[in-house]
Amino acid sequence: MEAAAKVQRQMVRLRGRSYVAFVFVPTVPIQDWLQEIDTTIARSPGFFAGRPVVVDLSSVDLSQAGIGHLLTSLQDRNIRVLGIEGVDEGRLTPSMPPLLSGGRSCVVEPSAPRKVEAKAEPKLTSLLLEAPVRSGQTVIFPEGDITILGSVGSGAEVVAGGSIHIYGALRGRAMAGVNGHTSARIYCQKIEAELLAIDGFYQTADDIDAVLRGKPAQAWLQGNTMRITALN
C-alpha cells in the first residue's frame, strides 16, 4: 500500500513596483483641451509614449457617452489610460479603465463637502548620484531632492518629489515636485533640456529661450507659470 503524496502548496510571491503616472485633468471645452494635448505631442512626440495616465474627471461633468468619447480621443493619440478618478462609478462601463483612488497628491471625495485645510509640505529627503545619468536611463526618487554630480544625457530622465540639482549639462528630461511640491526647483550648470517640469507644469526645448541654452540656469514655479532664468 502506497501513501498518497502530500501536495505542496505553492507560495505566491508578490513584488511591489511603483510607476509615476501623469494625471490628466480635462477642462471644458474638451475639444480645446485636446488641442493642447495635440500641441504637446507635436512639440515632443515621445512625451506620453509608454506612460501610464490617470484621468481625473472631478473638474468636468461628463455623461457616460462623453467619458467614452474622451477615452477614445486619448486612445487615438496613443495615450494609455491606466485608470479614472473623480467620477461616480455608475458612469463607467466595464470596458472602461477602472476607478482609482488613493493617489498621493489628492483624495477624491465627490459625495461629501470637505473642509479646506492647509496643505502640509511633505518631509523631504535627498538622493546623491556621483555618476552621470546616461541616455535611456531613468532615475525616480519621489521622496525628495536629487543631486547629480554629472550630466543628464539626451533621452535620460530624472523624476524627483523635490528639487533637482545637476552639476553638469542637462540634455534629457527633468521633472521636479511630482508629488505636488510647488516650491521645487531645477538647477543645472548647462541647460540643453528636452523637457523641464515642476508639479505638472512643463516646458519643452522649443519653449526655452535660446539665450539661455548652454548656460547655468534654474527653473521654478511662479503661480501657474514656469520661469527659467540664468544662474549668476
Backbone as CSV, one residue per row, in Angstrom:
resi,resn,N_x,N_y,N_z,CA_x,CA_y,CA_z,C_x,C_y,C_z
1,MET,0.847,-1.191,0.000,0.000,0.000,0.000,0.888,1.249,0.000
2,GLU,0.612,2.155,-0.919,1.413,3.361,-1.026,0.672,4.544,-0.406
3,ALA,1.402,5.313,0.355,0.813,6.503,0.966,0.697,7.610,-0.081
4,ALA,-0.421,8.309,-0.069,-0.620,9.404,-1.017,0.350,10.541,-0.716
5,ALA,1.009,11.026,-1.766,1.957,12.124,-1.567,1.206,13.401,-1.209
6,LYS,1.718,14.091,-0.226,1.088,15.339,0.209,1.417,16.452,-0.775
7,VAL,0.375,17.126,-1.261,0.569,18.184,-2.249,1.183,19.399,-1.571
8,GLN,2.303,19.811,-2.123,2.966,21.000,-1.583,2.279,22.259,-2.098
9,ARG,1.951,23.159,-1.196,1.293,24.405,-1.590,2.339,25.384,-2.144
10,GLN,2.060,25.851,-3.332,2.973,26.802,-3.950,2.796,28.180,-3.328
11,MET,3.914,28.757,-2.938,3.866,30.101,-2.374,3.788,31.129,-3.500
12,VAL,2.915,32.091,-3.333,2.789,33.166,-4.311,3.681,34.324,-3.879
13,ARG,4.552,34.688,-4.765,5.474,35.767,-4.434,4.943,37.078,-4.987
14,LEU,4.743,38.048,-4.119,4.246,39.355,-4.528,5.372,40.364,-4.453
15,ARG,5.495,41.153,-5.475,6.527,42.174,-5.500,5.896,43.534,-5.740
16,GLY,6.370,44.521,-5.008,5.877,45.872,-5.213,6.691,46.586,-6.275
17,ARG,6.031,47.406,-7.042,6.704,48.204,-8.061,5.856,49.436,-8.298
18,SER,6.464,50.570,-8.295,5.698,51.801,-8.449,6.039,52.485,-9.761
19,TYR,5.068,53.181,-10.297,5.243,53.939,-11.524,4.750,55.367,-11.285
20,VAL,5.381,56.277,-11.957,4.907,57.655,-11.916,3.938,57.850,-13.075
21,ALA,2.697,58.205,-12.748,1.669,58.362,-13.782,1.349,59.836,-13.970
22,PHE,1.135,60.209,-15.217,0.608,61.535,-15.481,-0.865,61.563,-15.075
23,VAL,-1.288,62.649,-14.447,-2.707,62.821,-14.123,-3.259,63.907,-15.036
24,PHE,-4.139,63.511,-15.922,-4.785,64.462,-16.824,-6.043,65.004,-16.139
25,VAL,-6.194,66.309,-16.138,-7.389,66.940,-15.573,-8.076,67.721,-16.698
26,PRO,-8.969,67.080,-17.439,-9.620,67.756,-18.569,-10.458,68.953,-18.121
27,THR,-10.519,69.937,-18.986,-11.365,71.106,-18.744,-12.253,71.328,-19.958
28,VAL,-13.321,72.056,-19.756,-14.222,72.354,-20.875,-13.846,73.681,-21.508
29,PRO,-14.049,73.821,-22.800,-14.499,72.785,-23.740,-13.426,71.724,-23.964
30,ILE,-13.879,70.472,-23.981,-12.963,69.341,-24.101,-12.134,69.423,-25.376
31,GLN,-12.743,69.914,-26.462,-12.023,69.966,-27.726,-10.796,70.874,-27.631
32,ASP,-10.953,71.993,-26.920,-9.808,72.901,-26.738,-8.730,72.221,-25.896
33,TRP,-9.169,71.468,-24.865,-8.207,70.762,-24.016,-7.442,69.715,-24.832
34,LEU,-8.155,69.025,-25.714,-7.493,68.029,-26.555,-6.502,68.689,-27.510
35,GLN,-6.819,69.897,-27.957,-5.881,70.606,-28.836,-4.588,70.936,-28.104
36,GLU,-4.700,71.219,-26.796,-3.483,71.460,-26.007,-2.651,70.182,-25.918
37,ILE,-3.323,69.048,-25.771,-2.611,67.765,-25.779,-1.909,67.561,-27.124
38,ASP,-2.618,67.893,-28.209,-2.021,67.756,-29.544,-0.781,68.643,-29.680
39,THR,-0.861,69.850,-29.111,0.284,70.763,-29.179,1.481,70.171,-28.457
40,THR,1.221,69.561,-27.297,2.312,68.933,-26.544,2.927,67.791,-27.329
41,ILE,2.097,66.974,-27.949,2.598,65.834,-28.724,3.380,66.321,-29.937
42,ALA,2.897,67.408,-30.546,3.607,67.941,-31.716,4.999,68.422,-31.342
43,ARG,5.133,69.005,-30.146,6.428,69.514,-29.707,7.358,68.382,-29.261
44,SER,6.771,67.376,-28.641,7.581,66.270,-28.118,6.827,64.973,-28.380
45,PRO,6.998,64.374,-29.575,6.197,63.202,-29.966,6.266,62.037,-28.982
46,GLY,7.379,61.886,-28.282,7.514,60.756,-27.363,7.139,61.074,-25.939
47,PHE,6.528,62.232,-25.719,6.273,62.693,-24.352,5.396,61.726,-23.563
48,PHE,4.350,61.185,-24.187,3.445,60.288,-23.475,3.666,58.823,-23.835
49,ALA,4.656,58.550,-24.646,4.872,57.175,-25.104,5.193,56.248,-23.932
50,GLY,4.396,55.195,-23.796,4.635,54.193,-22.757,4.335,54.655,-21.349
51,ARG,3.730,55.830,-21.209,3.465,56.378,-19.880,2.074,55.997,-19.384
52,PRO,1.966,55.566,-18.134,0.622,55.375,-17.581,-0.026,56.729,-17.310
53,VAL,-1.297,56.812,-17.602,-2.034,58.069,-17.444,-3.305,57.809,-16.646
54,VAL,-3.577,58.668,-15.685,-4.830,58.631,-14.929,-5.624,59.882,-15.296
55,VAL,-6.894,59.716,-15.603,-7.751,60.844,-15.977,-8.606,61.238,-14.775
56,ASP,-8.420,62.459,-14.314,-9.174,62.994,-13.184,-10.352,63.794,-13.732
57,LEU,-11.573,63.292,-13.524,-12.775,63.922,-14.084,-13.517,64.788,-13.071
58,SER,-12.864,65.099,-11.960,-13.552,65.853,-10.920,-13.869,67.290,-11.328
59,SER,-13.206,67.803,-12.369,-13.428,69.193,-12.783,-14.442,69.332,-13.913
60,VAL,-14.944,68.220,-14.426,-15.916,68.282,-15.520,-17.106,67.375,-15.197
61,ASP,-18.225,67.645,-15.848,-19.433,66.844,-15.635,-19.765,66.159,-16.958
62,LEU,-19.178,64.998,-17.169,-19.352,64.283,-18.427,-20.314,63.119,-18.258
63,SER,-21.152,62.911,-19.257,-22.014,61.734,-19.274,-21.174,60.507,-19.582
64,GLN,-21.799,59.334,-19.496,-21.074,58.098,-19.830,-20.586,58.136,-21.270
65,ALA,-21.442,58.660,-22.171,-21.036,58.754,-23.570,-19.891,59.741,-23.738
66,GLY,-19.957,60.836,-22.967,-18.894,61.831,-23.041,-17.565,61.275,-22.569
67,ILE,-17.609,60.480,-21.479,-16.383,59.857,-20.982,-15.822,58.901,-22.027
68,GLY,-16.722,58.134,-22.644,-16.285,57.199,-23.672,-15.627,57.914,-24.838
69,HIS,-16.208,59.048,-25.241,-15.630,59.816,-26.350,-14.260,60.361,-25.964
70,LEU,-14.132,60.831,-24.718,-12.839,61.358,-24.256,-11.776,60.264,-24.271
71,LEU,-12.128,59.078,-23.764,-11.165,57.974,-23.732,-10.752,57.556,-25.138
72,THR,-11.736,57.529,-26.042,-11.415,57.186,-27.431,-10.489,58.214,-28.051
73,SER,-10.742,59.494,-27.741,-9.904,60.563,-28.288,-8.469,60.421,-27.802
74,LEU,-8.299,60.049,-26.528,-6.940,59.859,-25.991,-6.283,58.621,-26.601
75,GLN,-7.087,57.575,-26.768,-6.546,56.349,-27.375,-6.086,56.618,-28.805
76,ASP,-6.839,57.446,-29.534,-6.450,57.797,-30.897,-5.109,58.519,-30.931
77,ARG,-4.742,59.119,-29.808,-3.454,59.821,-29.711,-2.384,58.932,-29.080
78,ASN,-2.665,57.624,-28.999,-1.734,56.634,-28.434,-1.398,56.930,-26.979
79,ILE,-2.380,57.453,-26.244,-2.213,57.714,-24.814,-2.922,56.606,-24.047
80,ARG,-2.171,55.933,-23.181,-2.716,54.806,-22.435,-3.310,55.284,-21.117
81,VAL,-4.594,55.069,-20.930,-5.262,55.478,-19.694,-5.295,54.292,-18.735
82,LEU,-4.561,54.430,-17.638,-4.448,53.376,-16.643,-5.688,53.302,-15.755
83,GLY,-6.276,54.443,-15.445,-7.434,54.465,-14.567,-8.111,55.820,-14.606
84,ILE,-9.257,55.886,-13.934,-10.061,57.109,-13.893,-10.355,57.426,-12.433
85,GLU,-10.370,58.697,-12.116,-10.751,59.101,-10.775,-11.618,60.340,-10.835
86,GLY,-12.295,60.635,-9.713,-13.085,61.850,-9.641,-14.436,61.761,-10.313
87,VAL,-14.997,60.557,-10.446,-16.306,60.416,-11.085,-17.058,59.273,-10.409
88,ASP,-18.391,59.339,-10.447,-19.188,58.269,-9.868,-18.997,56.983,-10.684
89,GLU,-18.825,55.874,-9.998,-18.552,54.610,-10.679,-19.677,54.226,-11.634
90,GLY,-20.914,54.693,-11.353,-22.046,54.360,-12.205,-21.940,54.921,-13.610
91,ARG,-21.051,55.905,-13.812,-20.896,56.489,-15.150,-19.875,55.720,-15.986
92,LEU,-19.242,54.735,-15.396,-18.246,53.967,-16.134,-18.843,52.643,-16.598
93,THR,-18.391,52.176,-17.728,-18.815,50.872,-18.242,-17.701,49.862,-17.975
94,PRO,-18.025,48.557,-18.031,-16.996,47.537,-17.780,-15.810,47.616,-18.731
95,SER,-16.014,48.181,-19.913,-14.916,48.252,-20.885,-13.982,49.433,-20.635
96,MET,-14.368,50.316,-19.714,-13.528,51.485,-19.436,-12.470,51.141,-18.409
97,PRO,-11.405,51.946,-18.321,-10.397,51.739,-17.268,-11.041,51.811,-15.887
98,PRO,-10.444,51.161,-14.889,-11.066,51.094,-13.568,-11.030,52.427,-12.816
99,LEU,-11.951,52.530,-11.856,-11.986,53.706,-10.993,-10.883,53.570,-9.948
100,LEU,-10.063,54.605,-9.819,-8.943,54.580,-8.881,-9.152,55.619,-7.793
101,SER,-8.492,55.391,-6.675,-8.476,56.377,-5.600,-7.184,56.183,-4.823
102,GLY,-6.878,57.124,-3.960,-5.704,56.961,-3.112,-4.430,57.534,-3.678
103,GLY,-4.532,58.332,-4.747,-3.331,58.978,-5.258,-2.718,59.890,-4.206
104,ARG,-1.413,60.063,-4.260,-0.733,60.824,-3.221,-1.098,62.298,-3.212
105,SER,-1.286,62.860,-4.396,-1.433,64.303,-4.436,-2.856,64.770,-4.134
106,CYS,-3.851,63.908,-4.139,-5.203,64.345,-3.856,-6.041,63.158,-3.397
107,VAL,-7.114,63.464,-2.666,-8.088,62.465,-2.256,-9.436,62.915,-2.779
108,VAL,-10.075,62.117,-3.607,-11.325,62.487,-4.237,-12.493,62.045,-3.384
109,GLU,-13.301,62.997,-2.937,-14.484,62.698,-2.130,-15.660,63.431,-2.744
110,PRO,-16.202,62.917,-3.869,-17.218,63.662,-4.600,-18.565,63.729,-3.904
111,SER,-18.831,62.858,-2.969,-20.175,62.807,-2.408,-20.353,63.657,-1.156
112,ALA,-19.290,64.198,-0.620,-19.444,64.963,0.609,-18.546,66.192,0.569
113,PRO,-19.059,67.334,1.067,-18.191,68.519,1.110,-17.050,68.301,2.085
114,ARG,-16.003,68.953,1.854,-14.855,68.800,2.742,-14.281,70.156,3.082
115,LYS,-13.678,70.207,4.235,-13.081,71.450,4.693,-11.775,71.688,3.947
116,VAL,-11.540,72.958,3.652,-10.278,73.324,3.025,-9.229,73.443,4.122
117,GLU,-8.259,72.574,4.091,-7.225,72.583,5.115,-5.901,72.986,4.506
118,ALA,-5.090,73.585,5.331,-3.753,73.975,4.861,-2.987,72.727,4.467
119,LYS,-2.357,72.794,3.302,-1.620,71.654,2.776,-0.223,71.620,3.377
120,ALA,0.084,70.553,4.068,1.395,70.449,4.687,2.407,69.960,3.669
121,GLU,3.524,70.638,3.594,4.591,70.199,2.699,5.161,68.877,3.204
122,PRO,5.327,67.886,2.326,5.883,66.610,2.779,7.328,66.777,3.215
123,LYS,7.731,65.963,4.193,9.117,65.981,4.645,9.978,65.295,3.600
124,LEU,10.992,66.027,3.123,11.763,65.527,2.015,13.133,65.031,2.460
125,THR,13.632,64.054,1.745,14.990,63.573,1.929,15.726,63.838,0.620
126,SER,16.900,63.230,0.447,17.660,63.525,-0.767,18.376,62.283,-1.273
127,LEU,18.675,62.312,-2.563,19.403,61.229,-3.224,20.577,61.855,-3.966
128,LEU,21.793,61.328,-3.718,23.000,61.838,-4.365,23.506,60.808,-5.367
129,LEU,23.703,61.239,-6.627,24.258,60.364,-7.660,25.607,60.935,-8.082
130,GLU,26.661,60.139,-7.941,28.001,60.614,-8.277,28.372,60.297,-9.724
131,ALA,27.537,59.584,-10.433,27.786,59.245,-11.837,26.772,59.956,-12.721
132,PRO,27.112,60.214,-13.965,26.139,60.838,-14.877,24.970,59.904,-15.155
133,VAL,23.847,60.484,-15.541,22.689,59.699,-15.954,22.720,59.624,-17.481
134,ARG,22.936,58.437,-17.986,23.173,58.276,-19.411,21.869,58.123,-20.193
135,SER,21.978,58.277,-21.504,20.820,58.195,-22.392,20.077,56.876,-22.180
136,GLY,18.774,56.956,-22.033,17.949,55.770,-21.830,17.727,55.413,-20.375
137,GLN,18.502,55.990,-19.461,18.332,55.706,-18.031,17.239,56.599,-17.442
138,THR,16.584,56.090,-16.418,15.571,56.849,-15.687,15.857,56.752,-14.200
139,VAL,15.880,57.883,-13.541,16.070,57.934,-12.093,14.804,58.523,-11.486
140,ILE,14.177,57.783,-10.575,12.941,58.241,-9.935,13.144,58.226,-8.433
141,PHE,12.934,59.367,-7.798,13.065,59.466,-6.343,11.940,60.365,-5.826
142,PRO,10.747,59.826,-5.630,9.610,60.656,-5.249,9.665,61.175,-3.821
143,GLU,10.629,60.668,-3.021,10.679,61.069,-1.613,11.351,62.413,-1.382
144,GLY,12.090,62.951,-2.363,12.766,64.214,-2.096,13.640,64.686,-3.238
145,ASP,14.747,65.400,-2.878,15.615,66.019,-3.876,16.544,64.992,-4.518
146,ILE,16.983,65.284,-5.718,18.011,64.503,-6.406,19.155,65.447,-6.763
147,THR,20.370,65.063,-6.391,21.569,65.811,-6.762,22.441,64.911,-7.627
148,ILE,22.851,65.414,-8.785,23.646,64.619,-9.721,24.970,65.336,-9.971
149,LEU,26.083,64.667,-9.651,27.408,65.261,-9.842,27.912,64.937,-11.246
150,GLY,27.138,65.235,-12.225,27.488,64.938,-13.603,26.368,65.424,-14.500
151,SER,26.356,64.938,-15.699,25.370,65.386,-16.682,24.213,64.394,-16.800
152,VAL,23.138,64.867,-17.401,21.985,64.024,-17.730,21.896,63.986,-19.256
153,GLY,22.116,62.815,-19.816,22.198,62.688,-21.261,20.869,62.835,-21.976
154,SER,20.953,63.077,-23.274,19.755,63.149,-24.099,19.016,61.811,-24.041
155,GLY,17.706,61.858,-23.814,16.920,60.635,-23.702,16.860,60.081,-22.301
156,ALA,17.660,60.640,-21.378,17.590,60.218,-19.970,16.496,61.014,-19.264
157,GLU,16.110,60.531,-18.092,15.005,61.171,-17.375,15.266,61.120,-15.879
158,VAL,15.026,62.253,-15.217,15.180,62.355,-13.771,13.854,62.849,-13.201
159,VAL,13.295,62.102,-12.259,11.987,62.436,-11.676,12.147,62.517,-10.166
160,ALA,11.803,63.657,-9.580,12.002,63.862,-8.144,10.751,64.428,-7.496
161,GLY,10.543,64.025,-6.242,9.456,64.633,-5.472,9.805,66.037,-5.038
162,GLY,11.103,66.329,-4.893,11.563,67.659,-4.516,12.278,68.331,-5.665
163,SER,13.404,68.996,-5.352,14.162,69.725,-6.367,15.190,68.817,-7.034
164,ILE,15.712,69.285,-8.160,16.738,68.550,-8.919,17.932,69.471,-9.106
165,HIS,19.106,68.996,-8.704,20.344,69.762,-8.825,21.284,68.973,-9.739
166,ILE,21.698,69.567,-10.830,22.562,68.878,-11.791,23.840,69.699,-11.969
167,TYR,24.975,69.124,-11.540,26.269,69.814,-11.641,26.933,69.453,-12.959
168,GLY,26.199,69.552,-14.014,26.685,69.249,-15.354,25.623,69.693,-16.336
169,ALA,25.699,69.165,-17.550,24.723,69.530,-18.576,23.426,68.738,-18.402
170,LEU,22.314,69.417,-18.614,21.004,68.758,-18.624,20.522,68.707,-20.062
171,ARG,20.622,67.510,-20.660,20.202,67.351,-22.051,18.925,66.512,-22.182
172,GLY,18.552,65.820,-21.114,17.364,64.976,-21.132,16.173,65.677,-20.496
173,ARG,15.417,64.910,-19.733,14.204,65.430,-19.105,14.392,65.509,-17.600
174,ALA,13.897,66.563,-16.996,13.940,66.725,-15.544,12.542,67.100,-15.068
175,MET,11.995,66.295,-14.152,10.641,66.528,-13.644,10.720,66.608,-12.128
176,ALA,10.509,67.796,-11.580,10.630,68.029,-10.141,9.243,68.236,-9.525
177,GLY,9.174,68.080,-8.194,7.920,68.341,-7.477,6.757,67.496,-7.935
178,VAL,7.005,66.238,-8.293,5.952,65.414,-8.896,4.847,65.039,-7.915
179,ASN,5.083,65.213,-6.616,4.039,64.908,-5.625,3.359,66.165,-5.108
180,GLY,3.346,67.206,-5.916,2.665,68.433,-5.508,3.538,69.397,-4.745
181,HIS,4.856,69.258,-4.842,5.784,70.153,-4.152,6.018,71.363,-5.053
182,THR,5.167,72.373,-4.908,5.183,73.505,-5.841,6.420,74.377,-5.713
183,SER,7.113,74.320,-4.576,8.301,75.159,-4.402,9.571,74.474,-4.893
184,ALA,9.441,73.297,-5.484,10.613,72.592,-6.017,11.231,73.397,-7.161
185,ARG,12.522,73.218,-7.340,13.233,73.909,-8.416,14.145,72.940,-9.157
186,ILE,14.558,73.369,-10.325,15.516,72.598,-11.124,16.722,73.491,-11.380
187,TYR,17.897,73.004,-11.024,19.135,73.747,-11.246,20.048,72.904,-12.138
188,CYS,20.747,73.551,-13.034,21.739,72.825,-13.833,22.837,73.786,-14.272
189,GLN,24.008,73.243,-14.544,25.136,74.059,-14.963,25.107,74.369,-16.450
190,LYS,24.356,73.587,-17.202,24.300,73.813,-18.650,22.944,73.321,-19.150
191,ILE,22.080,74.250,-19.518,20.715,73.856,-19.869,20.594,73.600,-21.372
192,GLU,20.350,72.346,-21.685,20.056,71.931,-23.060,18.931,70.901,-23.001
193,ALA,17.980,71.158,-22.126,16.982,70.157,-21.748,15.979,69.869,-22.862
194,GLU,15.543,68.621,-22.904,14.441,68.248,-23.784,13.111,68.647,-23.167
195,LEU,13.060,68.596,-21.836,11.817,68.941,-21.144,12.120,69.261,-19.689
196,LEU,11.463,70.296,-19.170,11.505,70.630,-17.750,10.076,70.610,-17.233
197,ALA,9.857,70.046,-16.050,8.509,70.030,-15.472,8.602,70.191,-13.966
198,ILE,7.685,70.993,-13.410,7.582,71.165,-11.960,6.112,71.082,-11.593
199,ASP,5.765,70.126,-10.749,4.388,69.932,-10.288,3.398,69.922,-11.461
200,GLY,3.773,69.282,-12.551,2.864,69.127,-13.681,2.936,70.228,-14.721
201,PHE,3.540,71.363,-14.385,3.725,72.430,-15.373,5.053,72.184,-16.087
202,TYR,5.062,72.289,-17.382,6.252,71.893,-18.121,6.581,72.865,-19.240
203,GLN,7.812,72.783,-19.709,8.245,73.478,-20.916,9.150,72.528,-21.686
204,THR,8.958,72.496,-22.973,9.806,71.658,-23.822,10.976,72.490,-24.351
205,ALA,11.851,71.830,-25.095,13.043,72.506,-25.605,12.672,73.736,-26.425
206,ASP,11.582,73.646,-27.170,11.175,74.772,-28.008,10.731,75.982,-27.190
207,ASP,10.305,75.734,-25.939,9.823,76.835,-25.100,10.961,77.579,-24.404
208,ILE,12.126,76.948,-24.297,13.232,77.534,-23.541,13.920,78.603,-24.387
209,ASP,14.108,79.769,-23.814,14.732,80.886,-24.519,16.112,80.481,-25.039
210,ALA,16.330,80.730,-26.316,17.604,80.344,-26.936,18.788,81.021,-26.261
211,VAL,18.559,82.187,-25.666,19.639,82.911,-24.998,20.188,82.109,-23.817
212,LEU,19.339,81.275,-23.206,19.748,80.518,-22.020,20.485,79.230,-22.367
213,ARG,20.348,78.750,-23.553,20.874,77.419,-23.889,22.381,77.358,-23.724
214,GLY,22.814,76.289,-23.063,24.228,76.079,-22.805,24.754,76.826,-21.601
215,LYS,23.864,77.517,-20.875,24.302,78.310,-19.721,23.732,77.739,-18.417
216,PRO,24.344,78.116,-17.279,23.764,77.716,-15.989,22.374,78.334,-15.835
217,ALA,21.418,77.555,-15.363,20.047,78.070,-15.293,19.283,77.397,-14.159
218,GLN,18.189,78.033,-13.783,17.276,77.457,-12.795,15.852,77.636,-13.285
219,ALA,14.986,76.739,-12.840,13.567,76.809,-13.191,12.743,76.664,-11.923
220,TRP,11.658,77.441,-11.843,10.770,77.363,-10.695,9.385,77.813,-11.104
221,LEU,8.431,77.609,-10.207,7.053,77.994,-10.497,6.737,79.340,-9.871
222,GLN,6.112,80.185,-10.683,5.581,81.450,-10.182,4.090,81.428,-10.486
223,GLY,3.293,81.018,-9.495,1.888,80.756,-9.752,1.760,79.536,-10.639
224,ASN,1.061,79.705,-11.748,0.913,78.604,-12.703,1.842,78.750,-13.903
225,THR,2.884,79.528,-13.735,3.826,79.752,-14.827,5.220,79.286,-14.433
226,MET,5.875,78.539,-15.320,7.254,78.141,-15.056,8.194,79.231,-15.539
227,ARG,9.091,79.655,-14.664,10.098,80.644,-15.008,11.442,79.945,-15.142
228,ILE,12.205,80.358,-16.133,13.554,79.829,-16.332,14.484,81.016,-16.501
229,THR,15.488,81.120,-15.631,16.413,82.241,-15.707,17.837,81.734,-15.578
230,ALA,18.781,82.572,-15.973,20.200,82.223,-15.855,20.616,82.271,-14.399
231,LEU,21.576,81.431,-14.047,22.166,81.452,-12.708,23.382,82.375,-12.754
232,ASN,23.383,83.367,-11.906,24.516,84.292,-11.885,25.654,83.708,-11.049
